[in-house]
Amino acid sequence: MADDAPVIYGLEFQARSLAPQSAETELNKFFIGTQSLRNENIIYHIEFEDESNGINKHVYRHPDGEIWQITSSPADKQIIATVYNSVSTTKAELKCSLWLLPPEEERSRTFDEPQSPTISLEKIVDLPRQEGDNLVHALWEPQGDGSKIASISESTLSYLDLNSADATARVIGSAGIDTKPAKKFCSLRWNPHQNCNQVATGFETSLRLWDLRSMKSVKHIENAHSQQIRDMDFNPNRQYYLVTCGDDCKIKFWDVRNADEPLKVLAHHSHWVWCVRYNQCHDQLILTGSSDSRVVLYSVNSLSSEPYGMLVGDDDDNENDKENQKEPVPQEDRMIGKFEEHEDSVYAVEWSIADPWIFASLSYDGRLVINRVPRDEKFRILL
């Protein structure tokens, strides 16, 4: 098998939620949550073995409804959180709960029939929310000890303190949006800079940055996209740079200090762009996934912390010949490639925490695809 060949794994049910195991820095591990209306939903714990191109899996019962989003603790490998649709005889509501994975000795089991796993997740605590308010997204503080989490409902941004041992989740602060007509929160992302005191939220077509110490909005980009914002991510190395994507099929890059206009706009998708991710080690690498069933990998050197990549200069041995020497030339921004292994809408793309050259994508039909950054691009960055 060629080194760059994709590895494809089919889930039993439909799915749209994918997350790397944030506390796992040695193995390529991901969590996937299914979205089935008729069957009990499950959590897949996937490990990708790079050398053998093999996939190992553990499967756990998720007793509380179809899973819309999943995230994992940055400090504890055994704790995850899911946003799920809780259905009763009278109503359906989106809730968020923290879950404890089974002990290691139980997790060592494998299942030949993933549609009927025998081990359930243990619920730790439900995140608080106002009655009747759908909780749509939750994310841990990326560099913390796992005790802080931010969440958004349709109307409220909340900052919470978690205590897994006591099974408590306490709201530290909350904020809402006062707009007419009323707009709903739709996306959330932590800023890894500023001591993790900021988050960004999308609400329909606009974007806001919030200071969690005061729970005040500190930046507002009105109509950042012409249609709904679906996702965003902060550059891990350049603290003021942010990328967004949305239903207008565009990916936009922003400097939040001066956000009157985007720094750059990419438009290589033909339908809604659901997800965008910076590579955490090489910030020129950008991943996107879309309802056009494609995953696109970009190299955006001009806005990265390494705009010149490998410096291009004169290799003349005569160092004193100043006239023949050339100035460093920045590498051009370009689309590295389109990955077309999916046949349905791609709702999630994620980089591996353990290996910066490996990424995963998930489409609604339950197809998980593991890919690698092409070898020539890897060498271009490293050499």
Secondary structure in CASP SS format (residue, H / E / C, confidence):
PFRMAT SS
TARGET T0000
AUTHOR 0000-0000-0000
METHOD secondary structure of the structure
MODEL  1
M C 1.00
A C 1.00
D C 1.00
D C 1.00
A C 1.00
P C 1.00
V E 1.00
I E 1.00
Y E 1.00
G E 1.00
L C 1.00
E C 1.00
F C 1.00
Q C 1.00
A E 1.00
R E 1.00
S E 1.00
L E 1.00
A E 1.00
P E 1.00
Q C 1.00
S C 1.00
A C 1.00
E C 1.00
T C 1.00
E C 1.00
L C 1.00
N E 1.00
K E 1.00
F E 1.00
F E 1.00
I E 1.00
G E 1.00
T E 1.00
Q C 1.00
S C 1.00
L C 1.00
R C 1.00
N C 1.00
E C 1.00
N E 1.00
I E 1.00
I E 1.00
Y E 1.00
H E 1.00
I E 1.00
E E 1.00
F E 1.00
E E 1.00
D C 1.00
E C 1.00
S C 1.00
N C 1.00
G E 1.00
I E 1.00
N E 1.00
K E 1.00
H E 1.00
V E 1.00
Y E 1.00
R E 1.00
H E 1.00
P C 1.00
D C 1.00
G C 1.00
E C 1.00
I E 1.00
W E 1.00
Q E 1.00
I E 1.00
T E 1.00
S E 1.00
S C 1.00
P C 1.00
A C 1.00
D C 1.00
K C 1.00
Q C 1.00
I E 1.00
I E 1.00
A E 1.00
T E 1.00
V E 1.00
Y E 1.00
N E 1.00
S E 1.00
V E 1.00
S C 1.00
T C 1.00
T C 1.00
K C 1.00
A E 1.00
E E 1.00
L E 1.00
K E 1.00
C E 1.00
S E 1.00
L E 1.00
W E 1.00
L E 1.00
L C 1.00
P C 1.00
P C 1.00
E H 1.00
E H 1.00
E H 1.00
R H 1.00
S C 1.00
R C 1.00
T C 1.00
F C 1.00
D C 1.00
E C 1.00
P C 1.00
Q C 1.00
S C 1.00
P C 1.00
T C 1.00
I C 1.00
S E 1.00
L C 1.00
E E 1.00
K E 1.00
I E 1.00
V E 1.00
D E 1.00
L C 1.00
P C 1.00
R C 1.00
Q C 1.00
E C 1.00
G C 1.00
D C 1.00
N C 1.00
L E 1.00
V E 1.00
H E 1.00
A E 1.00
L E 1.00
W E 1.00
E C 1.00
P C 1.00
Q C 1.00
G C 1.00
D C 1.00
G C 1.00
S C 1.00
K E 1.00
I E 1.00
A E 1.00
S E 1.00
I E 1.00
S E 1.00
E C 1.00
S C 1.00
T E 1.00
L E 1.00
S E 1.00
Y E 1.00
L E 1.00
D E 1.00
L E 1.00
N E 1.00
S C 1.00
A C 1.00
D C 1.00
A C 1.00
T E 1.00
A E 1.00
R E 1.00
V E 1.00
I E 1.00
G E 1.00
S E 1.00
A E 1.00
G E 1.00
I C 1.00
D C 1.00
T C 1.00
K C 1.00
P C 1.00
A C 1.00
K C 1.00
K C 1.00
F E 1.00
C E 1.00
S E 1.00
L E 1.00
R E 1.00
W E 1.00
N E 1.00
P C 1.00
H C 1.00
Q H 1.00
N H 1.00
C H 1.00
N C 1.00
Q E 1.00
V E 1.00
A E 1.00
T E 1.00
G E 1.00
F E 1.00
E C 1.00
T C 1.00
S E 1.00
L E 1.00
R E 1.00
L E 1.00
W E 1.00
D E 1.00
L C 1.00
R C 1.00
S C 1.00
M C 1.00
K E 1.00
S E 1.00
V E 1.00
K E 1.00
H E 1.00
I E 1.00
E C 1.00
N C 1.00
A C 1.00
H C 1.00
S C 1.00
Q C 1.00
Q C 1.00
I E 1.00
R E 1.00
D E 1.00
M E 1.00
D E 1.00
F E 1.00
N C 1.00
P C 1.00
N C 1.00
R C 1.00
Q C 1.00
Y C 1.00
Y E 1.00
L E 1.00
V E 1.00
T E 1.00
C E 1.00
G E 1.00
D C 1.00
D C 1.00
C C 1.00
K C 1.00
I E 1.00
K E 1.00
F E 1.00
W E 1.00
D E 1.00
V C 1.00
R C 1.00
N C 1.00
A C 1.00
D C 1.00
E C 1.00
P C 1.00
L C 1.00
K E 1.00
V E 1.00
L E 1.00
A C 1.00
H C 1.00
H C 1.00
S C 1.00
H C 1.00
W C 1.00
V E 1.00
W E 1.00
C E 1.00
V E 1.00
R E 1.00
Y E 1.00
N C 1.00
Q C 1.00
C C 1.00
H C 1.00
D C 1.00
Q C 1.00
L E 1.00
I E 1.00
L E 1.00
T E 1.00
G E 1.00
S E 1.00
S C 1.00
D C 1.00
S C 1.00
R C 1.00
V E 1.00
V E 1.00
L E 1.00
Y E 1.00
S E 1.00
V C 1.00
N H 1.00
S H 1.00
L H 1.00
S C 1.00
S C 1.00
E C 1.00
P C 1.00
Y C 1.00
G C 1.00
M C 1.00
L C 1.00
V C 1.00
G C 1.00
D C 1.00
D C 1.00
D C 1.00
D C 1.00
N C 1.00
E C 1.00
N C 1.00
D C 1.00
K H 1.00
E H 1.00
N H 1.00
Q C 1.00
K C 1.00
E C 1.00
P C 1.00
V C 1.00
P C 1.00
Q C 1.00
E C 1.00
D C 1.00
R E 1.00
M E 1.00
I E 1.00
G E 1.00
K E 1.00
F E 1.00
E C 1.00
E C 1.00
H C 1.00
E C 1.00
D C 1.00
S C 1.00
V E 1.00
Y E 1.00
A E 1.00
V E 1.00
E E 1.00
W E 1.00
S C 1.00
I C 1.00
A C 1.00
D C 1.00
P C 1.00
W C 1.00
I E 1.00
F E 1.00
A E 1.00
S E 1.00
L E 1.00
S E 1.00
Y C 1.00
D C 1.00
G C 1.00
R E 1.00
L E 1.00
V E 1.00
I E 1.00
N E 1.00
R E 1.00
V C 1.00
P C 1.00
R H 1.00
D H 1.00
E H 1.00
K H 1.00
F H 1.00
R H 1.00
I H 1.00
L H 1.00
L C 1.00
END
